[in-house]
């Protein structure tokens, strides 16, 4: 192993030791900053918007998505500021949009780029139900889950590989890794988030919605509706890596007392 690669490995280990997930405190493997992938994120997000049938700004549903998103984003920034992570706030350039699409899904890219689909609105039912989904999806970005997955994907390409090298040598693969890492789909056949990430996003989402003034006790009810909607068949895309089963409901309820500490209606 060359000195360059040894230095890279040492750098990775240092990054692992210093990187923590807000709320849960889990140490994570992450060698990619949100700033490094900002241009790719913006390109992909804007491309998705341009190919989507967006619901107009004047529509009450779009207004609800943006109002809910703004409240959750404010709660996130307040949590980070109050817990010594205020330097992370500059990562976010929040954007919230709604696409007229029957898909039961919503997602948030690194940096706070959010897209909801109208197909999920009958299940969210109201703004509090929407806050359950918004908090969960935003939590993925706050936890840097996409960055973490992309870091793992780049590491799998071989010792000495970095994002800059991959982007230069194989931009198509770099793009696929980004899409796969944030759950928009790719041709790699890999699930976007692990069950660990989904469970972590559930807990973080409860805290963020509670801080935003939404009752976190509505979260289990939403996931019960999601489970019932699947009708025993294949789960919706939003549940592809973490089926809405009794364990998920139990985990949410088990964390509820902690989440309620942040709730001040």
N, C-alpha and C positions, 0 to 999 in steps of 0.2 A: 504493500500500500504506500503510495507516494505521500510526501509531506502535505501536499494540498488536500488529499482525501482524508488524511488523519485530522487535519485542521477542520475539515468540514464535519467529520463525525463528532469532534469535540464541540463544535458550534451547535450541532443538533442536540447533543446531550445538555448543553447549557440552556438551550431554548426549552427543552422539556422540563427542566428543573424550575424555570421561571414562569412558565405559562400556566395560568389557572383559569378555570371557568367561573364566572360570577355566579353567585347564589350557592352553587353546590361545592365550590372549592376544589373540584377534581383537577389534577394535573394532567395536561394533555400534550400530545406530540403535535407541534405546530411550528413550521418554519416558514410559513407564508403569511405576510401581513395583508390586511385588507387593501392597503394602498397599492401593493404590488399587482393586484388583480383588478383594480378599479376600472381600468380602461376596458378590459375584457368583459367585466360585469355590465358596464354601461352599454357596451356594444350589443351584448346578448339581450339585455333587458329592453333596450330600445327596439331591437329587431323583433322581439316577441310582441311588443306593443303595436308595432307597425303592421304585423300580420294578424292581429287580433281584432275582433269586433268590439271595440271599447264602448262601454255604456257612457253616455254623455255626462259632463260635469253637472248639468242641471238636474239629473235624475236623483231622486231621494236616496236610492240605493248606493250610488257612488258617493253621495254626500255622507252617508252613514259610514261607509268604508273609510273615508278620509278623516271623519271625526273620530271614529274609534281608533284608527291608526295613530292620529296625532296624540290622543290621550295615552295610548300604550307607549309611544315613543318618548313622551314627556316623563312617564314613570320610569322607563329604562334609564334615561339620562339622570334622573334624580337618584335612582339606586346606585348608579356608577359613581356619581359625585359624592354621595354619602358614604361610600365604602372604599374610598381611596383609589378608584379606578377612573377618575375624571378624564385622564389622558385618552381614554378610549372613545370619548364622545365625538372627537373629530373624525372618527371612522365613518360616521353616518351622514348620508345625504338622503334623508327619508323621502320616499315617494310611494303613493298608494293609488292603485288603479283597480278597476273592475271590468272584466271581460264578459261579454254576453256569450256564454259557453255552458253547455249542460254538464260538463265535467265536474264531479264533486271533489273540488281541490282548491288549494291556495298555497302560495309559497312566498318565501322571502329570501332574496339573494344577499350575499355579503354586502355590507354597506347600507342595508335598509331598503332595498328595492322590492316592493310587495305587489303581488297580483292575486286578486280574488277572482273566482269564477262564479257566475250566477247560479250554477248548479248546486253550490253548497248553501245558498241562502235559505231554502226551505228548511234545512236542518239546523242552521244557526238560529232561525226563528225570530230573533230580535237582536238588539245591539249587544246585550250581555252575552248571548250565544256567539255573536261575531267576535267579541273580545276574547273568548276562549280560544278560538282559532288564531286570531291575530296575535295573542300573547304567545301561543305555542310556536307559530312560524317565526315571529320576530326573535324568539328565544334562540332558535337555531343560528341566527346571524350574530346575536350577542355572545353566544357561546363559541362562536367561530367554528361551528361544526363543519361548514363547507371548506374552510381553510384547512382544518384538520384532516379531512378526507382527501383533499387535494395534495396535502403534504405526504400522506401515506402513499398516494398514487405515484407521485414523483419519486419517492424513495424506492418504490418497487421497480422503477426504470433502471436503477443501478447506482452504485456508489459514484459520487462525484456529480450526479445530475442535480441541476438547480432549475428553478422556474425559468430564468432567463435563457439557459441553454436549451431547455425543452421548447420554449416558445420560438426560439430561433431555428432549431433543427426540425421540429415537428409541430407546427402551429395547430394542425388539425387535431392531434392528440391532446395538446394543451387545452383546446376548446372543449373536447369531449370530456376531459377530466373535470373541467369547471362545471359543465352541465350535469355530469354524473354526481358531482360533489354537492350540488345544491338542490338536486331532486327534480330537475326539469326534464330529465331523460337523456339517454345517450345510447350509443351503439356498443357500449362496452359490456352490457348485460350485468352490471353491478348495481346492487341496491344503493340508493342515495344515502340513507342514514341507517345506522345500526340501531338495534333495540336499546342499547345504552344511551345513544343520542336522543332517541324518541322519549325515553323515560325522563332524561335530564330536561328536555324541552318542556315536558308536561309540568314538572315542578317549577321551573323558572317561569313558565307562562302563568301559573297560578299566582305567583308573587307579583308579576308585572300587572296582571289584570286587577288584582286586589289593590295595588298602589294607585292604579288609575281610577279607582272608585267603582269597579265592577265586582259584584258578589262572586267570589271564587266557588261558592257552593253550587253554582250553576254548571260548573265544568263537568262533573260526572253525568249530569242529565244530558248534556250535549253528546257525550261519547256514547251514552245509552241509545240516543236517537241514531247515531251513526251506525252502531252495531245492528240495530233493528232494520235500518235501511238496507243493509247488505243482504238481508233475508236468508242468511245461511250460505250465500254464494260467495264468489270472490269479493274480497273487501275493496272499497273504493281506493283510488290511487293514494289518497291521503293516509290510508291505513296499511299500505303495502308492506311496510317493514315492522309494523306493530299493530296487529289486529286488535280491534276494540273489544277485547274479551273481559271477563270478570276480573282478571288480574290487574288490568289497566284501571278499571273503576276502583278496585280496592286500593291500588297504589295512590290514586288521587285522593281518596278519602283518608288514607293514612297520613298524607301530608297536609291535610286541610287545616289542622290546628295551627301549624306553622304559617301557612298562607294567610290565615285570618288575622294574624298579628299585624299584617300590613294593610288590612282593610279598614277604611274609615269613610263610610258612605256619607 
